[in-house]
Amino acid sequence: MKHFDVIIIGAGVTGAAIARQLSRYSIKTAIIEKETDVSFGTSKANSGIIHAGFHSPPGMLKTELCIKGNRSFDILKEELGFSFERRGELVVAFNDEELQILKNLYAQGIKNRVHYLELIGTARLREMEPNLSEDIIGALYAPTAGIVEPYEYCFSLIENARQNGVAMFVNEKVAVIAKQLFGNFVIETDSGLKVSARFIVNAAGLHADEIASLAGITSFAITPRKGEEYLLDRRVGNLVTRIIFPVPTKDSKGMLVIPTVEGTVMVGPTAENINEKDNFSTTREGLRCVFENAKKMIPGIRLHDVITSFSGLRPVATGDDFIIGTTSVQGFINAAGIQSPGLTASPAIAQHVEDILVKEGLSLKVKSSWNPKRTPFIKLRHSIATRDYAGYIKNTAGNPGYNKLVCRCENITEAEVTEAVSRGHTTLDGIKFATRAGMGRCQGSFCTYRVLKLLEQQTGIPIEKITKKGGGSEIIKFPMGKGAPHE
């Protein structure tokens, strides 16, 4: 049985950020994830917004950590090489009542120490975003807000953590947590993995209440809040530059228009409290509701711009704030209830958990060998966008895979797919999130088989056993007694 100083349960952005933070130190750290790949839970459907920090009132833990986390992303981008842009956000008002709400949000943001907030009128607004509705009469502008690809961010954290010695266990659902007489925990998974640790950090997202209950902690519950989102074609990327918010409601920041770092646009999410933690369906009613709200703000958006839909479940905890701290079981630390703005707060959550571990007696000594840098992918589409063809040729010389297209919509090369496989992504969704192959207008109609063949070649996994996102989601099924079809 392997022993660790700290075991983190859950490899979404919260667990990944904590793992990377602890990888600086001369301790043994591991992260356990029940899915086949990291970020496959709540994080994969995150909207990718780095919030400015004015939406939550002063005094909440989520407010404090959102402000701190926002200020970390410029350095993290340089160290880890993920895409991040400070586009700014606009909360728009259609009437005098909503203008008053904006004034309240502005005052709240000032109390929260959000920098550069402005209340702006229609002339400035039209100059900034000419495609907004003419019915909008004012806005709150927060230039410090930004956008990332949430899975790319999560992958980069985990890669760097592993480079610095963090052990990673995937496809391992925690089934038993037992406290031994001499103080350590023993964790057993449903596949038979057995490990021990002095400390457990519960970052299990939607299932954090279940993980806590395994340790005898029943002080909170997680309610799934479903949000349906719709991805729009790159054409819409020319209509809007900044993140566009409506005036928020009690349960939600509203249905937004969100430009992505890759040029597409998302609209949504809805906000519906549900009972099932595995209900990721989208609905006609959700589509209608999202589009009505999106078109109200940006009339140029059209329904046929939709290229795909998806939904995510936000882990809303009892009390509606983050639950981060010690528990009645010594050594068991919660990082639970991490809904919006959890992505923004994740670097600060990691630091906060580190501080808790130190107070609980964990000795941390920085490794002399710790390397904060992670080498990003070489991406053909980025060279095309910047017209850096000479640099692309120089950086890819000697690897013919960079000259072979796998995905035409997103300009993904064979070499990018094989690089993703070498970094541990062995499912169709893993490759999609790591490279964007299959995320374009045709949604994989052209590239899916090509990616499957590359996965088969690189991993040795027979094509009929390659999955979309783990066991039970095989892509190709052959009739019983029949072999693979001829190409």
C-alpha angles and dihedrals in degrees: 000000000000117000126212135182092224131016118191117203112210130036103214120116092288096052092039092052091049091048092051092047092052093045087078091072138074094249133107110254131177135180123208122202127182094206127076093250138018121269091025093122126057094332098065092065096042115131091234096232122149098207124218093223109245100108097079125059124249116271097042118115090226090057095051094046094043091057093047093043094050090059092054100062100082091059093041090053091054093046100042104029100229122143115265130161130182096220096157128227135250124205105200131208129206100187144018093268091057091046088059090052088053089053089052091049090048091053090047091050091051090052088050090053095243107168128231098007115166138183105218135189133225098274094056091040094054090049091053098040112015094177096062119113116277088226091071110102102184146346146208109236122205110179095184093070116105147178135238137168099255096210093047089052091048093047091050092052093050094045091053092045090052092046086057095051108273112145117230127207118183130179087036117126111193110238105165134030114183128177114220123217093250092055108262125118123233116209122196125187129207091254094056102263110148122191137156134215142177091224134027122201111200108213096148098135112205090012098047092109090053092049090048091051090056086063092047096260115133101159096118143027132211120226116195113231110197121216121188116206134183127209117218131204123266090259088077090055087075091058099060136028103180135046108271118210129185118218105290127247130217093267103032147026084235135245107314141193106230125186112208129219088247096058101258124109132229126206124198155352116208117204117223125156109223138173102229120082092200101050105117097154125136123214141205089240090053091050091048093048094047093048095047089055095042093049091047088063099032112023093188093071112106130200093234089061088077112109099171144350133216140163135219133199119228116209103233110190131203106279094025093248131102113278105216122154150059123324140204087275109073112236095019110111125186126218093173141141090040101165125142122001087027096111090053092045096045097101090049092044088056092052091046091053090048090054090050092051091052091050088050091057106268110144112219123196118177115242114239087216097053111133117195093190127098123187110235126215121274102242125198093201091058091051089050091049092051094035089233095148095146091054091048092052091048095048095046100041112137096023110093090186088080089064095054119084118218098169117035098187094057100024094240117168132214090248092057090054093048090047089053090051090051088055091057105268108135104158131077091247091046090056091044094054094041096047108010092240104155096019098100135091096292092047095222100319090127104031108034097088091043091053091047091053092049090049090051092049095045100041104028089232109141111249093242090058096050110108138207095230109344141306115355095024100088113161101210123042119189122204114259111277094012127111131223115299121250114263 
